[in-house]
Amino acid sequence: MTDLPRLHQNSQTVTLSFEGTLIQSCMRLDDPDDLVLDYTRTMMGALLFNPRPARVLMIGLGGGSLVKYLHRHVPEADVTVVEISQSVIDLRDAFHVPPDDARLHTVCADGAKFMAHPPHAYDLILVDGFTGEGIAEALCSRSFYLNCRKALTPEGLLVANVQADTEQTREIGKRLFKAFGGSMISVLSDEGGNDIVTAGPRHLFEQGRADFEGHWAALSAAHQATLGVTSSRIQRALIKGFPIG
């Protein structure tokens, strides 16, 4: 990624963007760990299917919203973040991203190359890698998604943030559909610009559809507060499935 990140701060928030793009990350100064943007809350919808992932991989750090949430609210998770831009990593203090420790590891590397030879299998892979031009091409290729599937545990899930309702998005949907045998759902964020695609074992989605209330009741109070706005959209997606064409 060649774009340099831009930091903007006012009396209430700190935001991250790249030249010519909308806000990529947003942090409230009075609650740094809150997930402000709806697409980040929607990505955490994967916790409905596995509320306690033991090993998590994130491709793309941004302002660290998802990292902070997992570090605070899923303390049992070992989280690795792969970020291609050292300039983005250097902003972690501005976004109150905790320092690396026994359960948080930050790697400055190309996410697609990392996925070609991952060091572990993961219960959850979160892909949120954007440049000033949109989603990084290497992070939405057929080979990348196949590598992600190979790197998942038997119960593992891939969650990808992609731009909504574009020709590229439709092509990405087809690639994901083929890579995961059609076992996936898509949820549009409230902001309208992001599709959150979750792919993984078919039985997890079938169980979620059959007993959504039970899955909801099993969540912690913090997760319920986070997913309250997006939960009905996730439930509708489970019922609808993911049409391609």
C-alpha positions as CSV (number, residue, x, y, z in Angstrom):
1,M,0.0,0.0,0.0
2,T,1.5,3.3,-1.0
3,D,-1.1,5.7,0.4
4,L,-0.1,7.4,3.7
5,P,-2.7,7.3,6.4
6,R,-4.2,10.5,7.6
7,L,-5.2,11.2,11.1
8,H,-8.0,13.6,12.0
9,Q,-8.9,14.6,15.5
10,N,-11.6,16.8,17.1
11,S,-13.0,17.1,20.6
12,Q,-14.9,13.9,20.3
13,T,-13.3,11.5,17.8
14,V,-10.1,10.4,16.1
15,T,-10.5,9.1,12.6
16,L,-8.2,7.4,10.0
17,S,-8.5,7.9,6.3
18,F,-6.4,7.7,3.1
19,E,-6.3,10.3,0.4
20,G,-9.5,10.6,-1.6
21,T,-11.4,8.0,0.6
22,L,-14.0,8.0,3.3
23,I,-13.3,7.3,6.9
24,Q,-11.6,4.0,7.4
25,S,-11.6,3.9,11.2
26,C,-13.2,6.0,14.0
27,M,-12.5,6.1,17.7
28,R,-14.5,7.9,20.4
29,L,-12.1,9.7,22.8
30,D,-14.4,9.0,25.7
31,D,-14.7,5.3,24.9
32,P,-11.7,4.1,22.9
33,D,-12.8,0.5,22.8
34,D,-16.3,1.1,21.4
35,L,-17.0,-0.1,17.9
36,V,-18.2,3.2,16.4
37,L,-18.7,2.1,12.7
38,D,-21.5,-0.3,12.0
39,Y,-19.4,-2.4,9.7
40,T,-17.0,-3.3,12.6
41,R,-19.9,-4.3,14.7
42,T,-21.3,-6.4,11.9
43,M,-17.9,-8.1,11.5
44,M,-18.1,-9.2,15.1
45,G,-21.3,-11.0,14.2
46,A,-19.1,-14.1,13.8
47,L,-19.1,-14.3,17.6
48,L,-22.7,-15.5,17.3
49,F,-21.4,-18.7,15.8
50,N,-18.3,-19.0,18.0
51,P,-18.2,-16.6,21.0
52,R,-14.8,-17.8,22.2
53,P,-12.4,-18.2,19.3
54,A,-9.0,-19.4,20.6
55,R,-6.9,-18.1,17.8
56,V,-7.7,-15.1,15.6
57,L,-6.0,-13.7,12.6
58,M,-6.7,-10.2,11.3
59,I,-5.5,-8.9,7.9
60,G,-5.4,-5.1,8.1
61,L,-5.0,-3.1,11.3
62,G,-6.5,0.3,10.4
63,G,-7.3,2.2,13.6
64,G,-7.4,-1.1,15.5
65,S,-11.1,-1.1,16.4
66,L,-11.5,-4.8,16.0
67,V,-8.2,-5.6,17.8
68,K,-9.1,-3.5,20.8
69,Y,-12.6,-5.1,21.0
70,L,-11.2,-8.7,20.9
71,H,-8.4,-7.9,23.3
72,R,-10.8,-6.5,25.8
73,H,-13.9,-8.7,25.4
74,V,-12.5,-12.0,24.2
75,P,-9.6,-12.4,26.6
76,E,-9.0,-16.0,25.8
77,A,-8.2,-15.3,22.2
78,D,-4.7,-15.2,20.8
79,V,-4.8,-12.4,18.2
80,T,-2.3,-11.9,15.3
81,V,-2.7,-8.8,13.2
82,V,-1.0,-8.5,9.8
83,E,-0.7,-5.0,8.4
84,I,1.3,-4.1,5.3
85,S,1.9,-0.5,6.2
86,Q,4.3,0.4,9.0
87,S,2.9,4.0,8.8
88,V,-0.5,2.5,9.9
89,I,1.1,0.5,12.7
90,D,2.9,3.6,13.9
91,L,-0.5,5.2,14.6
92,R,-1.5,2.5,17.1
93,D,-0.8,4.8,20.1
94,A,-3.1,7.5,18.7
95,F,-5.9,4.9,18.6
96,H,-5.1,3.4,22.0
97,V,-4.3,0.0,20.5
98,P,-2.6,-2.0,23.3
99,P,1.0,-3.0,23.0
100,D,1.9,-6.4,21.9
101,D,1.8,-9.0,24.6
102,A,1.4,-12.7,25.2
103,R,-2.0,-12.7,23.3
104,L,-1.6,-9.9,20.8
105,H,1.0,-10.0,18.0
106,T,1.4,-7.4,15.3
107,V,3.3,-8.3,12.1
108,C,4.2,-5.8,9.3
109,A,3.8,-7.9,6.2
110,D,1.8,-8.5,3.1
111,G,-1.4,-10.2,4.1
112,A,-1.8,-12.2,0.9
113,K,1.8,-13.5,1.2
114,F,1.3,-14.3,4.9
115,M,-1.8,-16.4,4.0
116,A,0.2,-18.5,1.5
117,H,2.2,-19.9,4.4
118,P,0.3,-19.3,7.7
119,P,2.1,-20.5,10.8
120,H,-1.2,-21.7,12.5
121,A,-4.7,-22.7,11.9
122,Y,-7.3,-20.1,13.0
123,D,-10.8,-20.2,14.5
124,L,-11.5,-16.7,13.0
125,I,-9.9,-14.8,10.1
126,L,-11.0,-11.2,9.7
127,V,-10.1,-9.5,6.4
128,D,-10.3,-5.7,6.3
129,G,-7.6,-4.5,4.0
130,F,-8.3,-1.3,2.1
131,T,-6.2,1.2,0.1
132,G,-7.1,4.6,-1.1
133,E,-8.6,2.9,-4.2
134,G,-10.7,0.4,-2.3
135,I,-10.1,-3.3,-1.3
136,A,-6.6,-4.5,-2.0
137,E,-6.7,-6.7,-5.1
138,A,-4.4,-9.4,-3.5
139,L,-6.9,-9.7,-0.6
140,C,-9.8,-10.7,-2.8
141,S,-8.3,-13.2,-5.2
142,R,-9.4,-16.7,-5.7
143,S,-6.1,-18.0,-4.4
144,F,-6.3,-15.8,-1.3
145,Y,-9.7,-17.1,-0.3
146,L,-8.6,-20.7,-0.9
147,N,-5.6,-20.1,1.3
148,C,-7.9,-18.6,4.0
149,R,-10.1,-21.7,3.9
150,K,-7.1,-24.0,4.2
151,A,-5.9,-21.9,7.3
152,L,-9.2,-22.3,9.1
153,T,-9.8,-24.9,11.8
154,P,-12.7,-27.3,11.2
155,E,-15.1,-24.9,12.9
156,G,-13.3,-21.7,11.7
157,L,-14.9,-18.7,10.0
158,L,-13.7,-16.1,7.5
159,V,-15.2,-12.6,7.7
160,A,-14.4,-10.2,4.9
161,N,-15.3,-6.6,4.6
162,V,-15.9,-5.7,0.9
163,Q,-17.5,-2.7,-0.8
164,A,-21.2,-2.9,-1.4
165,D,-23.0,-3.2,-4.7
166,T,-20.1,-2.9,-7.2
167,E,-19.0,-5.1,-10.0
168,Q,-15.9,-6.0,-8.0
169,T,-18.1,-7.0,-5.1
170,R,-20.2,-9.3,-7.2
171,E,-17.0,-11.0,-8.5
172,I,-15.7,-11.3,-5.0
173,G,-19.0,-13.0,-4.0
174,K,-18.6,-15.5,-6.7
175,R,-15.0,-16.3,-5.7
176,L,-16.0,-16.7,-2.1
177,F,-19.0,-18.8,-3.1
178,K,-16.7,-21.2,-5.0
179,A,-14.0,-21.3,-2.3
180,F,-16.4,-22.2,0.4
181,G,-18.9,-24.2,-1.5
182,G,-21.7,-21.7,-1.1
183,S,-21.5,-21.8,2.7
184,M,-21.7,-18.1,3.5
185,I,-23.9,-15.1,4.3
186,S,-23.7,-11.4,3.4
187,V,-24.8,-8.5,5.7
188,L,-25.0,-4.9,4.5
189,S,-23.7,-2.4,7.0
190,D,-25.9,0.5,8.2
191,E,-23.5,2.9,6.5
192,G,-24.4,1.4,3.2
193,G,-21.0,1.1,1.7
194,N,-19.8,-2.2,3.1
195,D,-20.9,-5.8,2.6
196,I,-19.7,-8.1,5.4
197,V,-19.4,-11.6,4.1
198,T,-19.0,-14.5,6.6
199,A,-18.0,-17.9,5.2
200,G,-17.4,-21.2,6.9
201,P,-18.9,-24.6,7.8
202,R,-22.4,-25.0,6.6
203,H,-23.6,-26.6,9.8
204,L,-22.7,-23.4,11.8
205,F,-25.1,-21.3,9.7
206,E,-27.8,-24.0,9.8
207,Q,-27.5,-24.1,13.6
208,G,-27.6,-20.3,13.8
209,R,-30.7,-20.2,11.6
210,A,-32.5,-23.0,13.5
211,D,-31.8,-21.5,17.0
212,F,-30.9,-17.9,16.6
213,E,-32.3,-17.0,20.0
214,G,-30.3,-19.7,21.7
215,H,-27.1,-18.4,20.1
216,W,-28.0,-14.9,21.1
217,A,-28.7,-15.9,24.7
218,A,-25.2,-17.5,24.9
219,L,-23.4,-14.2,24.1
220,S,-22.0,-12.1,26.9
221,A,-23.7,-8.8,27.8
222,A,-20.9,-6.9,26.0
223,H,-21.4,-8.9,22.8
224,Q,-25.1,-8.4,23.0
225,A,-24.7,-4.7,23.4
226,T,-22.3,-4.6,20.4
227,L,-24.5,-6.7,18.1
228,G,-27.9,-5.4,19.1
229,V,-28.3,-3.1,16.1
230,T,-27.0,-5.6,13.5
231,S,-28.5,-8.9,14.9
232,S,-31.7,-8.7,13.0
233,R,-29.8,-8.2,9.7
234,I,-27.6,-11.2,10.5
235,Q,-30.7,-13.3,11.3
236,R,-32.3,-12.2,8.0
237,A,-29.1,-13.2,6.1
238,L,-29.2,-16.6,7.7
239,I,-32.7,-17.1,6.5
240,K,-32.0,-15.7,3.0
241,G,-28.7,-17.3,2.3
242,F,-26.3,-15.8,-0.3
243,P,-27.6,-15.5,-3.9
244,I,-25.1,-15.4,-6.6
245,G,-25.8,-14.2,-10.2
